[in-house]
């Protein structure tokens, strides 16, 4: 089950485990002042938080970011479900016409299968190559 949550403590804990502990991203790069203004999605399986994504609204653009899934839930379709839930949530926001995300280079194919198109050049984000991708809503 994926739901929008006001208390995003579990979301931060998941992001800390995946991005900081597993991927070695600095805490200063991962935890920022945008969480207070974001829409947070949390996936729960068997009563346990196992995935999250963060949505930020900037005019007509809804950015899906900080998508992560617990190690034991990878390969189950949960990542796809989180992105789809993010798209569905963005479609409910008046004026938002485009979903955008910054894809790690190894995940570009995954997002392309969900309809996202790469735009622009690759760039470095916390030491990991990324490329922006967009989807018309």
C-alpha positions as CSV (number, residue, x, y, z in Angstrom):
1,X,0.0,0.0,0.0
2,X,1.3,3.4,-1.0
3,X,-0.1,6.5,0.7
4,X,0.6,10.2,1.1
5,X,1.9,10.9,4.6
6,X,2.2,14.1,6.7
7,X,4.7,12.5,9.1
8,X,7.7,11.6,6.9
9,X,9.9,10.2,9.6
10,X,9.9,6.8,8.0
11,X,10.6,8.3,4.6
12,X,13.7,10.0,5.9
13,X,14.8,6.7,7.6
14,X,14.5,4.8,4.3
15,X,16.3,7.5,2.4
16,X,19.1,7.5,5.0
17,X,19.5,3.7,4.7
18,X,19.5,3.6,0.9
19,X,21.2,6.8,-0.2
20,X,23.5,7.6,2.7
21,X,24.4,4.1,4.0
22,X,24.2,2.1,0.8
23,X,25.2,4.6,-1.9
24,X,27.5,6.7,0.2
25,X,25.8,10.0,-0.5
26,X,26.7,12.7,2.1
27,X,23.9,13.5,4.5
28,X,24.2,17.2,3.6
29,X,23.3,16.3,0.0
30,X,20.4,14.0,0.9
31,X,18.6,15.7,3.8
32,X,17.6,19.2,2.8
33,X,15.2,22.0,3.6
34,X,12.7,20.9,0.8
35,X,11.1,18.1,2.8
36,X,8.8,20.5,4.7
37,X,7.2,21.6,1.4
38,X,7.1,18.2,-0.3
39,X,4.4,15.6,-0.7
40,X,5.8,12.4,0.7
41,X,4.7,8.9,-0.5
42,X,5.3,5.9,1.7
43,X,5.0,2.3,0.8
44,X,4.1,-0.2,3.5
45,X,4.3,-4.0,3.1
46,X,3.3,-6.3,6.0
47,X,3.2,-3.3,8.3
48,X,6.8,-2.2,7.5
49,X,7.9,0.9,5.6
50,X,9.7,-0.3,2.5
51,X,9.7,2.5,-0.1
52,X,9.3,6.2,-0.5
53,X,9.3,9.0,-3.0
54,X,9.1,12.8,-2.6
55,X,7.1,15.2,-4.8
56,X,7.9,18.9,-5.2
57,X,5.8,21.3,-7.2
58,X,7.4,24.2,-9.1
59,X,4.8,25.9,-11.3
60,X,3.8,23.5,-14.1
61,X,6.5,21.0,-13.1
62,X,6.0,18.2,-10.6
63,X,9.3,16.7,-9.6
64,X,9.4,13.1,-8.4
65,X,12.6,12.5,-6.4
66,X,14.2,10.6,-3.6
67,X,12.7,7.4,-4.9
68,X,14.0,4.4,-2.9
69,X,13.1,0.9,-2.1
70,X,14.3,-1.3,0.8
71,X,16.8,-4.0,-0.4
72,X,14.5,-6.9,0.3
73,X,11.7,-5.3,-1.8
74,X,13.7,-4.6,-4.9
75,X,12.6,-6.4,-8.0
76,X,9.0,-6.7,-6.7
77,X,7.6,-3.9,-8.8
78,X,7.5,-1.5,-5.8
79,X,9.7,1.0,-7.6
80,X,7.3,1.1,-10.5
81,X,4.4,1.4,-8.1
82,X,6.0,4.4,-6.4
83,X,6.7,6.2,-9.6
84,X,3.1,5.5,-10.8
85,X,1.7,6.7,-7.5
86,X,3.8,9.9,-7.9
87,X,2.5,10.5,-11.4
88,X,-1.1,9.9,-10.2
89,X,-0.7,12.3,-7.3
90,X,0.8,15.0,-9.6
91,X,-2.2,14.7,-11.9
92,X,-4.4,15.8,-9.0
93,X,-2.4,19.1,-8.5
94,X,-4.0,22.0,-10.4
95,X,-1.7,23.5,-13.1
96,X,0.9,20.7,-13.1
97,X,1.4,19.5,-16.7
98,X,4.7,17.7,-16.6
99,X,6.3,15.2,-14.3
100,X,10.1,15.4,-14.1
101,X,12.8,13.4,-12.4
102,X,16.6,13.2,-12.2
103,X,17.4,9.6,-13.1
104,X,20.6,7.9,-12.0
105,X,22.4,6.7,-15.2
106,X,21.7,3.0,-14.4
107,X,17.9,3.7,-14.0
108,X,17.2,5.6,-17.3
109,X,15.9,2.5,-19.0
110,X,13.6,1.8,-16.0
111,X,12.0,5.3,-16.2
112,X,11.8,5.1,-20.0
113,X,9.6,2.0,-19.8
114,X,7.3,4.2,-17.6
115,X,7.0,6.8,-20.4
116,X,9.7,9.3,-19.3
117,X,11.9,10.8,-22.0
118,X,15.5,12.0,-21.4
119,X,16.2,15.7,-21.8
120,X,19.5,17.6,-21.6
121,X,22.9,16.4,-20.8
122,X,24.2,14.2,-18.0
123,X,25.2,15.9,-14.8
124,X,26.8,15.0,-11.5
125,X,24.5,14.8,-8.5
126,X,26.3,13.8,-5.3
127,X,28.9,12.0,-7.3
128,X,26.5,9.9,-9.4
129,X,25.8,10.6,-13.1
130,X,22.1,11.7,-13.6
131,X,20.0,12.8,-16.5
132,X,16.7,14.7,-16.3
133,X,13.6,12.9,-17.7
134,X,10.1,14.3,-18.3
135,X,6.6,12.9,-18.8
136,X,3.7,15.0,-20.1
137,X,0.7,14.6,-17.8
